[in-house]
Amino acid sequence: MTIHKVLKRPLVTEKGVEKKDNERTLCFEVAVAANKTQVKEAVQKLFKVKVAEVRTANMEGKLRRRGKFAGYRSDWKKAYVKLKAGEKVPEFAEI
């Protein structure tokens, strides 16, 4: 799996930006099949930083309704990547 297939996009949310600033932790939406080792290697190669730990969470798709029709969004996976001390945090979340 390539780097860009493992890391789909950064999650730029209020919680994610706060974690980035205070805890040196980056949040990404990753491929459902990706494991922690693949996420760690992808972040290290893409941003040229050292990763201390990776935590992942499987998110269930929400029920969405359009009038009488109902369906579910797709399930997805979130990864929290904590950088080692002394590493510069990438600035992809500037709004």
C-alpha positions as CSV (number, residue, x, y, z in Angstrom):
1,M,0.0,0.0,0.0
2,T,1.4,3.4,-0.9
3,I,1.7,6.4,1.4
4,H,-1.2,8.2,-0.3
5,K,-3.4,5.2,0.0
6,V,-2.7,4.7,3.7
7,L,-3.2,8.4,4.6
8,K,-6.4,9.7,3.0
9,R,-6.6,13.2,4.5
10,P,-5.8,15.2,7.7
11,L,-8.7,15.8,10.0
12,V,-8.8,19.5,10.5
13,T,-11.4,19.8,13.3
14,E,-11.4,21.8,16.5
15,K,-10.4,18.7,18.6
16,G,-7.7,17.8,16.1
17,V,-6.1,21.3,16.0
18,E,-6.1,21.5,19.8
19,K,-4.4,18.1,20.0
20,K,-1.8,19.2,17.4
21,D,-1.0,22.4,19.4
22,N,-1.1,21.0,22.9
23,E,-0.1,17.3,22.6
24,R,2.0,17.2,19.4
25,T,-0.5,14.7,18.0
26,L,-1.7,14.7,14.3
27,C,-5.1,13.3,13.3
28,F,-5.7,11.6,9.9
29,E,-8.4,9.7,8.1
30,V,-6.7,6.5,7.0
31,A,-7.5,3.4,5.0
32,V,-9.7,0.9,6.8
33,A,-7.2,-1.9,6.0
34,A,-4.1,0.1,7.2
35,N,-2.5,-1.0,10.4
36,K,-0.5,1.1,12.9
37,T,2.9,0.2,11.4
38,Q,1.8,1.3,7.9
39,V,0.4,4.6,9.3
40,K,3.7,5.3,11.2
41,E,5.9,4.6,8.2
42,A,3.7,6.8,5.9
43,V,3.7,9.8,8.3
44,Q,7.5,9.5,8.8
45,K,8.1,9.4,5.0
46,L,5.7,12.1,4.0
47,F,6.5,14.7,6.7
48,K,10.1,13.7,7.5
49,V,9.4,13.4,11.3
50,K,9.9,10.7,13.9
51,V,6.7,9.1,15.3
52,A,6.4,8.1,19.0
53,E,3.1,6.2,18.9
54,V,0.0,5.6,16.8
55,R,-3.5,5.1,18.0
56,T,-6.4,4.1,15.7
57,A,-10.1,4.1,16.0
58,N,-12.7,2.5,13.8
59,M,-15.6,4.9,13.2
60,E,-19.1,3.6,12.3
61,G,-21.0,5.3,9.5
62,K,-23.9,7.4,10.7
63,L,-27.6,6.9,9.7
64,R,-28.6,9.6,7.2
65,R,-32.1,10.3,6.1
66,R,-33.5,12.0,3.1
67,G,-37.3,12.2,3.6
68,K,-38.6,8.6,3.8
69,F,-35.3,7.1,2.5
70,A,-32.6,6.1,5.0
71,G,-29.1,4.9,4.5
72,Y,-25.7,4.7,6.2
73,R,-22.5,6.6,5.5
74,S,-19.4,4.4,5.0
75,D,-17.4,3.2,8.0
76,W,-13.9,4.8,8.2
77,K,-10.8,4.7,10.3
78,K,-9.1,7.5,12.3
79,A,-5.5,7.6,13.4
80,Y,-3.9,9.8,16.1
81,V,-0.1,10.0,15.5
82,K,2.0,11.4,18.4
83,L,5.4,12.8,17.4
84,K,8.6,12.3,19.4
85,A,9.9,15.2,21.5
86,G,11.9,17.7,19.6
87,E,10.2,17.1,16.3
88,K,8.7,20.0,14.4
89,V,4.9,19.7,13.9
90,P,3.9,20.1,10.3
91,E,1.6,23.1,9.6
92,F,-1.1,21.6,7.4
93,A,-3.9,22.7,9.6
94,E,-3.6,26.5,9.2
95,I,-7.0,28.0,8.3
